[in-house]
Amino acid sequence: MRFVRGALLMAAAFGLTLVALPTPASAAPTARCYDGLACVYYNSNQAGAVAAMAHVDGMPSWDFGYVFNPGTGNGAGVTVKNNAASADSRYKTQAVRVHYNSWYKGPYDVVAAQSKRNLSVTYNNNASWNYHPNPS
């Protein structure tokens, strides 16, 4: 901190103009859906807060009992269960299902591998997810 303050004082003493360069976009913190994940979003069209659909060890279901990631937009910190409007599958070959009920029961939306979609059957009424059997 002393070095920065000293450099600023020295620049001012010599009449130098300091230019702040923008931080590259790649260095900005992000919490979007990455390769090898499937995610749900608080808003339609993969907008708003995001939450990765994560498998909880020791649980036979993949439950939406967690919250949308803080700092990722509208809906951040809100419980995922019954609040997801769209989904994104970044799995290379695996489709996923977003289910209406817990324990991957009831009606569901299928999100194909490497695709995005708005939820229709489970729009804001979703409680769990699991892998969708891929056709042979």
C-alpha positions in Angstrom: 0.0 0.0 0.0 2.9 2.4 0.8 4.4 1.7 -2.6 1.2 2.6 -4.4 0.7 5.7 -2.4 4.3 6.7 -2.9 4.1 6.1 -6.7 0.9 8.2 -6.9 2.6 11.1 -5.0 5.7 10.9 -7.2 3.6 10.9 -10.4 1.7 13.9 -9.1 4.9 15.7 -8.2 6.3 15.3 -11.7 3.0 16.2 -13.4 2.5 12.7 -14.9 -1.0 11.6 -15.9 -1.9 8.2 -14.8 -4.3 6.2 -16.9 -6.3 3.4 -15.4 -6.6 0.5 -17.8 -9.7 -1.6 -17.8 -9.6 -5.0 -16.4 -9.8 -7.7 -19.1 -13.1 -9.4 -19.2 -11.4 -12.8 -18.7 -10.2 -11.5 -15.3 -13.6 -10.5 -14.1 -15.3 -12.8 -11.6 -18.0 -14.9 -13.2 -20.4 -17.5 -12.0 -21.9 -18.8 -15.2 -22.4 -22.3 -16.4 -19.1 -23.9 -17.5 -18.2 -27.0 -19.5 -19.0 -30.2 -17.7 -21.9 -28.7 -15.7 -25.6 -28.2 -16.1 -27.2 -25.1 -14.6 -30.5 -23.5 -13.9 -31.3 -19.7 -14.0 -33.7 -17.5 -12.1 -34.9 -15.8 -15.2 -35.9 -17.0 -18.7 -33.3 -17.1 -21.5 -30.4 -18.0 -19.1 -30.6 -14.6 -17.4 -30.4 -13.6 -13.8 -28.8 -15.6 -11.0 -27.3 -19.0 -11.8 -27.0 -22.2 -9.9 -25.1 -25.3 -11.0 -27.1 -28.5 -10.7 -24.8 -30.3 -8.4 -25.0 -33.9 -7.1 -24.9 -34.1 -3.3 -22.8 -37.1 -2.2 -24.8 -39.7 -0.2 -28.1 -38.5 -1.6 -30.0 -40.6 -4.1 -31.6 -37.5 -5.5 -30.2 -34.2 -6.8 -32.3 -31.8 -4.8 -32.8 -28.0 -5.4 -32.4 -27.2 -1.7 -29.6 -24.7 -2.2 -29.6 -21.0 -3.3 -28.8 -19.2 -6.6 -25.1 -18.1 -6.5 -24.7 -14.7 -4.7 -23.6 -11.9 -7.0 -24.8 -13.4 -10.2 -27.8 -11.2 -10.9 -31.6 -11.0 -10.3 -32.6 -13.8 -7.8 -29.1 -14.2 -6.2 -29.5 -15.8 -2.8 -33.0 -17.1 -3.5 -33.7 -20.8 -3.0 -33.5 -22.7 -6.3 -36.5 -24.9 -5.5 -39.5 -23.7 -7.4 -37.7 -20.6 -8.7 -35.8 -21.7 -11.9 -37.1 -20.5 -15.2 -34.4 -21.7 -17.7 -31.6 -24.2 -17.9 -28.3 -24.8 -19.7 -26.5 -28.2 -20.1 -22.8 -27.9 -20.8 -22.3 -31.7 -20.7 -20.8 -32.9 -24.0 -23.0 -35.9 -24.4 -25.4 -36.1 -21.4 -28.9 -34.7 -21.3 -30.5 -33.8 -18.0 -34.0 -33.6 -16.6 -35.4 -30.9 -14.4 -38.2 -32.4 -12.3 -41.4 -30.9 -10.8 -41.1 -32.9 -7.6 -38.2 -33.9 -5.2 -36.5 -37.2 -5.7 -36.7 -36.7 -9.5 -40.4 -37.5 -9.6 -43.3 -36.1 -11.6 -43.3 -34.2 -14.9 -40.0 -32.9 -16.2 -38.2 -30.8 -18.8 -35.3 -32.4 -20.8 -32.3 -30.2 -21.5 -30.3 -31.8 -24.3 -26.5 -32.0 -24.1 -24.8 -28.7 -25.1 -28.1 -26.8 -25.3 -30.0 -24.1 -23.5 -33.8 -23.7 -23.0 -36.5 -22.1 -21.1 -38.3 -24.5 -18.8 -42.0 -25.1 -19.7 -43.4 -28.0 -17.8 -41.4 -27.1 -14.7 -41.2 -23.3 -15.0 -40.9 -22.0 -11.4 -42.1 -25.4 -10.2 -39.0 -27.5 -10.0 -37.5 -29.5 -7.1 -34.8 -31.8 -8.4 -32.8 -33.0 -11.4 -31.2 -36.1 -12.8 -29.5 -37.5 -15.9 -31.8 -38.2 -18.8 -31.2 -41.6 -20.5 -29.5 -40.9 -23.8 -30.9 -42.9 -26.8 -28.6 -45.7 -28.0 
